[in-house]
Structures are given as structure tokens and as C-alpha cells.
């Protein structure tokens, strides 16, 4: 009985938030809500999605970008209230990159 209630809640929340369809290898922009004191602002994190894990409310993505010559990775829970929205900047070119589920090999390429 409890499992059914959880599934209904997950379904409702996942339908409310619009997440575009993207895959590891796509370049995306994640808008994060930050609260500083009493002010709230959006922080933008643009990079390549290198992993997508989980399903439903527990789904997370890992985004990697190079900042001043250093690789920076952040993991975001997709359905967190902190994530305002996700936009696709550029989809991967299917013939150049392999269709892998996790693109951890990009870590070594940038070093």
C-alpha cells in the first residue's frame, strides 16, 4: 500500500517539472537556485553531461566543464527544487562519439 502512494507522488512530481530529453555526451546548461541571505539568484553551470543515473525522483546527472584549465564536475539531482531548469545547448554528434551510458573517458582527455 505504501509503495503505491510513493509511486503516485513520484509520477506527479516528475510530470510537473519539465526536463528535456538528453543523454551523456550532450552539452547542457543547468540553472541552480542559490539563496544568499534574503536574496535568491540563479547560477548557471554549462558543460557536458557525462553520466545519468537512477530513475524517477532519484535520478541524478553529472556535468563536467573545464574552468581555467581545470576540470570541474558537479552532480545534480534532476528533480530537486534547487534545480530551476535544464536546457540543451548542443546534442552530441552520433557518428563522432560512441553512444555510451557513462562518458567518464572524457576526464582523461581534458587532463
Secondary structure by P-SEA (a helix, b strand, c coil): caaaaaaaaaaaaaaacccccccccccbbbbbbbbcccbbbbbbbbccccccccccccbbbbbbbbcccbbbbbbbccccccccccccccccccccccccccccccccccc
